[in-house]
Amino acid sequence: MIPNLARLSERARTSGDRPALFVAGQMIDYRELARRVDETERGLGALGVASGDVVAVLLENGLAFAEILHAIAQRGAILLPLNARLTPRELAFQLEESGASILIHGAGPLADLAAESAALIDASQTLDRFEVNSEKAPALAAVAAARSEAPTEHPRIDPARTLALIYTSGTTGSPKGALLSHRNLFWNAIGSAMNLGVTPEDRWLVCMPLFHVGGLSILLRAALYGSAAILHERFDPERVNRALDDEEVTLVSWVPTMLERVLAARGGRRAPPSLRCVLLGGGPAPSGLIESARSQGFPIAATYGLTEAASQVATQVPTLAEPEGASGLRPIFGTQLDTIDDDGKSVRGRPGEILVRGPTVMEGYWNRREESERALRGGWLHTGDIGVLDAVGALEVLERRCDLIISGGENIYPSEIERVLLEHPAVIEAAVGGRADADYGRRPIAWLVATPGQALDSAEIRRFCVDRLAGYKIPVEFTVVDSLPRTATGKLRREQIT
Amino acid sequence: MIPNLARLSERARTSGDRPALFVAGQMIDYRELARRVDETERGLGALGVASGDVVAVLLENGLAFAEILHAIAQRGAILLPLNARLTPRELAFQLEESGASILIHGAGPLADLAAESAALIDASQTLDRFEVNSEKAPALAAVAAARSEAPTEHPRIDPARTLALIYTSGTTGSPKGALLSHRNLFWNAIGSAMNLGVTPEDRWLVCMPLFHVGGLSILLRAALYGSAAILHERFDPERVNRALDDEEVTLVSWVPTMLERVLAARGGRRAPPSLRCVLLGGGPAPSGLIESARSQGFPIAATYGLTEAASQVATQVPTLAEPEGASGLRPIFGTQLDTIDDDGKSVRGRPGEILVRGPTVMEGYWNRREESERALRGGWLHTGDIGVLDAVGALEVLERRCDLIISGGENIYPSEIERVLLEHPAVIEAAVGGRADADYGRRPIAWLVATPGQALDSAEIRRFCVDRLAGYKIPVEFTVVDSLPRTATGKLRREQIT
């Protein structure tokens, strides 16, 4: 019964002449976007993409990404958004495990990355690659025209169908694909609107990558609301400030590092009056930063979200002043929160593991029945994060799961890095921790124990990591130690690795 | 998968300290409202109301109405809101046909009306009456306390369940109950929000009766959005103006007569800056009125709605200027429109019957399979109203179904009045039409043909109507004629009765 989430024809009918996207100096209205999406969908059809197929997308933010996202949704296919900062090895893992049938990628360095990634996967896998030059979108239209498929029909998509398969290290540290359905993303949009509000004049500035759920979900929300997104190819604080001042931005999503850099580039100028909400996610923000932003007129709404719950889980009401009394985050409408102690008992007013239930929670991880059941046991998503729920139901997030390092808005899972380090013959033990960093929040560092009789060289280890790990995951410091800090029972004391 | 529409405990959890209602000089926050609704629901339980039971409510606008509405929703029972302007005879029909098991009514004149109505229904019918003094709400709490039912559980309500049974004369002129489900009213709230926008600071002024879907749906929307409603017991233009000026009203729903009276009482003062939308429904408004309101700063959003579609079907974006180009109404999100000619073929750009499809369209009429199938044939609600859909999908409503008279926001169906007139022995033929009226839009008048050999006396006929028809339905003029204007085939030419 969900009315056509992400079916652009619906929006084109009700809001055809209203702006959908501002991108690369163009304004695209809903009618034009729907036309382009129909063409792109015919292109996907001509390339053999059927309902239920996984379409991997390696593109920078841009019109082509938006077109392909909606075309995939409309076709009932599944989007696998690839993080352009990953290494070919990391991408190959996602391509192979997801069973993607086609990889749509950009030109230049993205084409090279796509080629290298595809070359690494099992030769038995059929993976067509298709290059889209995002400056010449709609790029798939040419394919459609060439193969002249019939006009696009818009069959009803079952809301339980998967719309996106987004890799995250999840709650156990090894990358796995969270399955987000049309329904999950629909309820994220509704829940967000009921907390943050929505107006027909809204313009949501997107300067975070669309390959993360935080960016992706903004485009889907805008299409549902009939409001506009302003899409930046990449984060550039100067350009963000120009947009804030000149383009009637009403909402923006940032991670703390971005907010800090925007403020620094702004030189004390106040926020524009049009700006009604800064959705600040991606890890804890220093309270000084939030205070300083609010004092300059930025209405901050701190949020806590997860890929597994289609982004926002609990969010503040946007405000210029630290709210009196309950300053915590309120679950978005439709979402329920609980906190449990080590025995699994529900607790209030003291720290516990944060559990999430509601229509935004994923169906599970792709092809990982056991890990899915563990993450979703008892009907609740077990986040591994620690928080306090107060008497009125507001959440304070104390720490993301102890092994998670959030660095400039990217999630880094130490166990993934440790596995790579242990592949090196000179490393017998490895532990990765997060060191506080003024710009990034935290950055990864590694402690290593050398294999007896082998010499450990930091530069060599760093080189070893470079083609195995995205740059932001590579530890900024390697320290050789005699032994790792452990508890009496041998459990790593990761909090000491700083 | 609808998250708990009208389950106040949900809102109390996420927005407990935010205002839910401003009524009779009090502010009730969501936590307090949820507490009162729980008590009221226990009261309903103590009175024997079970899931699926029809609860008739004859109350003026007030806190008690809001409490009972939400308590009924929470219990999975069905609300039958009674129009306090109807006669006991008209009410008895609804009570009997709906099979209501309990009638909750106000004190004073409402108690008398309730007693007279109940006395008229079939003695075999069990109908408990329960008086609620709305000044002492929550009135049912006392019942609950006295009978000490256990604390309220909140089982999940299937969204397909009926939430309200609202009598309307529908498309054939005889009163019948439109069945509106939780899902219908939920999607009305979502669709409305996607068109009009919603903000956490919204305050929606309700000065139209809650027994109509237009008023009722505002309370349900507010609970979903977590925003506030300002509830007036009755429409008083002076009080409305005070609220506009002093109470940060952001939205208001009016019919044209109300707008006109508010403007007259306002004496040229501009609309307050907080007001972001005037939802103007209940029949066509004179364009001079809309222009004049806009020039005084009232952002008008004309709307077209029906009880059978849970209120709004198509609505303008709120605006201070007549929109350029397409000035028509846009279907609310999730709703589809069509117009058909006399042969049932879809037409564009010229007048046709307006059809409506989508998640807000009722399941059918209570206990009227044949009329339901006719109204909903082919999966579309056939409204009987005439409109033009333009190329971009905007709707201009030309006229409500030719036999509908909208008078001061109330729908009047000539056939219902004609049936009453024909019961009088001196009347052999009767026809009712709508005469243009500066204050009410239109008012009913009657043309009568006398039974041969009998004298027809207007005063006598008027007296005959008084206990059979609500005051607003009684023709303001009776004219005795020799014959009624008819087409060659004998069909009444109602447009000539003016």
Interface residues (C-beta under 8 A of the other chain):
Chain A: M1 P3 N4 E10 R13 T14 S15 G16 D17 R31 P159 R183 W187 I190 G191 A193 M194 N195 L196 G197 V198 T199 P200 E201 D202 L224 Y225 G226 V317 G325 A326 R330 P331 I332 F333 G334 T335 Q336 G358 P359 V392 G393
Chain B: M1 P3 N4 E10 R13 T14 S15 G16 D17 R31 P159 R183 W187 I190 G191 A193 M194 N195 L196 G197 V198 T199 P200 E201 D202 L224 Y225 G226 V317 G325 A326 R330 P331 I332 F333 G334 T335 Q336 G358 P359 V392 G393
